[in-house]
């Protein structure tokens, strides 16, 4: 079975953040990194070439596929600052209402500008996601 492409590595997080060409996106990424380190108490680590992760969990599928993924993470993508919050957003309705402008994927939160969102709501989301999965093994029947 092939290894997942996105794996934890020893690349420099500060080096990656410094390489973000758009100044506003770079500033948002540096702020997000500091905020996530503060909330989680974990050191930032590169996953693949463009995800900064904090903590980790193991996933295992009935098919035998398994791997590790950051408990929480982010990536300064071109279109938006993307937060990876593995448990998803069920049960966070009140926090999501306070958050401000954003869009969602299954476990991704997309924010155009960090200054447009409520930082306390974002901290609560990150904390909840980190606590839900960090250091755990999640299994799935599919």
C-alpha positions in Angstrom: 0.0 0.0 0.0 1.4 3.4 -0.9 2.4 5.9 1.7 0.3 9.1 2.0 2.0 12.0 0.3 1.5 14.4 3.2 3.7 13.4 6.0 5.4 15.0 8.9 8.9 16.2 8.1 11.8 18.3 9.3 11.3 21.3 7.0 11.6 24.7 8.6 8.2 26.2 9.6 9.7 29.8 9.8 11.3 29.2 6.4 8.0 28.1 4.9 6.1 31.0 6.4 8.8 33.4 5.1 8.4 32.0 1.6 4.7 33.1 1.4 4.9 35.7 -1.3 1.7 37.7 -0.5 2.6 40.0 2.5 -1.0 39.9 4.0 -1.2 36.1 3.7 2.3 35.8 5.2 1.3 38.0 8.2 -1.9 36.0 8.7 0.0 32.8 8.5 2.5 33.9 11.1 -0.3 35.1 13.4 -2.2 31.8 12.9 1.0 29.9 13.7 1.5 31.8 17.0 -2.2 31.5 17.9 -2.3 27.7 17.3 0.9 27.2 19.2 -0.5 29.1 22.1 -3.9 27.3 22.1 -2.4 23.8 21.7 0.8 24.1 23.6 2.4 22.1 20.7 5.3 23.1 18.5 4.5 23.7 14.8 5.7 21.0 12.4 5.7 20.9 8.6 3.4 18.2 7.0 4.2 17.9 3.3 5.3 21.0 1.6 2.5 23.4 2.7 0.7 22.4 5.9 1.8 23.6 9.4 0.5 21.1 11.9 0.2 20.9 15.7 0.0 17.5 17.5 -1.0 14.4 15.6 -3.5 11.6 15.5 -3.5 8.2 13.8 -6.3 7.1 11.5 -7.2 3.5 10.6 -9.7 2.3 8.1 -11.3 -1.1 7.8 -9.6 -1.4 4.4 -6.2 -1.5 6.2 -5.2 2.0 5.2 -3.7 4.0 8.0 -1.5 7.0 8.7 -0.9 10.0 10.8 -2.3 13.5 10.4 -1.9 16.7 12.3 -4.5 17.1 15.1 -4.9 20.7 13.9 -3.1 22.7 11.2 -3.3 25.4 8.6 -2.0 26.3 5.2 -1.7 29.8 3.7 -3.3 28.9 0.4 -3.7 31.5 -2.4 -7.5 31.9 -2.1 -7.8 31.6 1.7 -6.1 30.8 4.9 -7.1 27.1 5.4 -7.5 25.6 8.8 -7.6 21.8 9.1 -9.7 20.8 12.1 -10.1 17.1 11.8 -13.2 16.4 13.9 -15.2 18.8 11.7 -17.7 21.3 12.9 -20.7 19.4 14.3 -21.7 20.8 17.7 -20.0 24.1 17.1 -23.0 26.0 15.7 -22.9 28.9 18.3 -19.1 29.4 17.8 -19.5 29.3 14.0 -22.2 32.1 14.3 -19.7 34.3 16.2 -16.7 33.5 13.9 -17.4 35.9 11.1 -16.9 35.5 7.4 -15.7 32.0 6.4 -16.6 29.0 4.3 -16.4 25.3 5.3 -15.4 22.0 3.9 -15.8 18.7 5.7 -12.9 19.4 8.1 -11.6 22.6 6.6 -12.3 26.2 7.6 -11.5 28.8 4.9 -10.8 32.4 6.0 -10.0 35.2 3.6 -8.5 37.5 6.2 -7.7 36.6 9.8 -8.6 40.2 10.9 -12.2 39.6 9.8 -12.9 36.7 12.2 -13.5 36.6 15.9 -10.2 35.4 17.4 -11.8 34.0 20.5 -14.2 31.9 18.4 -11.3 30.7 16.3 -9.3 29.8 19.5 -12.3 27.8 20.8 -12.6 25.9 17.5 -8.9 25.1 17.5 -8.9 24.0 21.2 -12.0 21.8 20.7 -10.5 20.1 17.6 -7.1 19.6 19.2 -8.6 18.1 22.4 -10.9 15.8 20.4 -8.1 14.0 18.4 -4.6 14.8 19.6 -2.7 11.6 20.5 -5.7 9.4 19.6 -6.3 6.7 17.0 -9.5 7.1 15.1 -11.0 4.1 13.3 -13.6 4.0 10.5 -15.6 1.2 9.0 -15.0 2.5 5.4 
